[in-house]
Amino acid sequence: MKNKLFALQRGSAFVLMLSLPLLMFIQVLLRYVLNAPLMGVEELLLFPTIWLYMLGGANASMERSHITCGILTLYIKKEKTMSLFNIARCLVSLLVSLWLTYWALWYFVYSFTCWKLSNLLFIPMFFGESAVGIGLVLMTLYTVVELIDYIKEYLRKYYASKGEKLKC
């Protein structure tokens, strides 16, 4: 299940990354070569852009390559203390992520209920705005997985220091 989710997420991001330069190329070709600008391309670019932004955040959370401030990690020398620090850091991230996800899902429902349309192409804005909710749900999910991994790591180190084996 996890691998299918990763593949779907990366495949979607790949298709979206290809669509952005393709749309820009078509716009430039029509506007400057054929002197026939196509109205609405800029509006259409909004949708893959916001999806890429949110899928990129989810991908960084999945890969655990998001930006961190590692000043405290320079001063922590013990492995068990570092594991506890990682658990605490991940708990704070999870709380913030849950809070943001709550509001994003509220906005998801609001956007679906209002069903606003874009100004020029009349595309439902829900298709772009839903990226925020879905992206934050993915980020929260990956943060939970990260927290579980850090707890397992801490327990392994705790039991290893006592000379016992962990059974999970």
N, C-alpha and C positions, 0 to 999 in steps of 0.2 A: 504494500500500500504506500509506504513511504517513498519507494523508488518511483512509483507511478506519479505521485504528487510532484516529486522533483523533476521528472521528465516533462510533465505537463507545464510546470512553471517555467522551466528553461526553454521549452519549445515555444511557448507563448511569447516569451521575451525575445527570442530569436526572430520570430515572425514580425513582431512589433518593431524591432530594430531595423529590419529590412524595409518595412513600410514607410518609416520616416524619411530616409533619403530618397526613396522612390517617389513619394508624394512631392518632395521638394524639387526633385529633378523634373517631374512633370510640370510643376508650376513655373519653373524657370524656363523650360523649353517652350511652353505655351506663351508666357508673357514676353520673353525677350527674343525668341527666335521667330515664332509665328505671329507675334503681336495680337494674340487672342487670349487675354488673361482669363483664367477659370476662377470665378468667384467662389469662395468658400473653402479653399484648400487650407488656409490658415486656421479656420474653424475646425476642419477635419483633423488637422495635426494635433489638436488639443487632446483627443481621445487616446491615441497611442502613447502620447507623451506622459499623461498622468498614469496610465497603466504601467509604462516602463519604470516610472519613478517608484511606484508602490511595489512592483515586482522586484525591482532592484533592492529596495529595503528588505523585502522578505528573503531575497537571495543572500544578502549580506548576513541576515540573521540566521539563515540556514547554514551557511558556511562558517559562521562565527568570525566573520571578517569585518564587522562593523567597527566604527571609530570608537576607541576607548581612550580614557585618560589614565595612563599607566604609571602615574607618579608613585602611588602607594606600593605598587608591585616592585619598585626598585628597592624598597626598604624592608620588604618581607623576605626573610631568608628561609624560614622553616616551611617544609612542604605541607604539613598539616595546617599551619596558619594560612598559607596561601590557598589551600582548598576551602577553608572556612570563609576567607575573604571572597573567593569566587562565588560561593553559595550566597553570601550576603549581597554581593553586587548583582547577582542574577535575580534574587528576590526583589530587589528594588526595581530592576528592569521589568520584572513580571508585573509588579504593582502598577507601574506607570503604563505599561502596555495594556493591562486589563482596563485601566481607567480610560485610555484613549480608544480602545476597542469598544467599550460601552458606548461612548459618544459617537463613534464612527458607525456603529450598527444602528443607533438612533437616527443618524443622518441618512443611512441607507434606507430605512423604512420611510423617512420623511421624503426623500428623493423619489422613491417609488410611488408614494401617495400623490405627490404634487405632479409628477410626470412633466417637468418643464421641458421645453423644446429649445434647441439652439436657434439663434437669431436668423441665420441665413438658410441653412440646410434643413432646418426643422427636425434634427436628430434628437431623440430623447436624451437629455443630459444625464439621466440615470445610468447610461452605459459608461460614461466617464466617471461620474461621481461614485459609482459602486466600487470602483477600484480602491478607494480609501478604506472602506469597510473590509473588503476581501483581503487587501494587503495587510491590514492590521491584525486580522484574524490569523493569517499565516505567520506573521511575526510573533504573535502571542503563542501560537502552537510551537514554533521553533524555540522560543524562550523556555517553555515548559520542558521540552526535550533536553535543552541545555542544562536546566536546573537539576533534572533527574540524573543526568550524566555527572554533574559536579557532586551531587550527594553520593552517588555510587563511588566516585573517586575518593571522596573523603572517607567513606566507610572502609574502603579497601586499605587506605593508609592507616586508619585507626586500628583495624584488626591486624594489619601487618606489624604494627608497632607492638602489639600484644602477643604476636606469635601465633595468631589464629587465622583461619581461612574463612573468607566470606563466601556464603553459599548462594549468591545471586549472580 
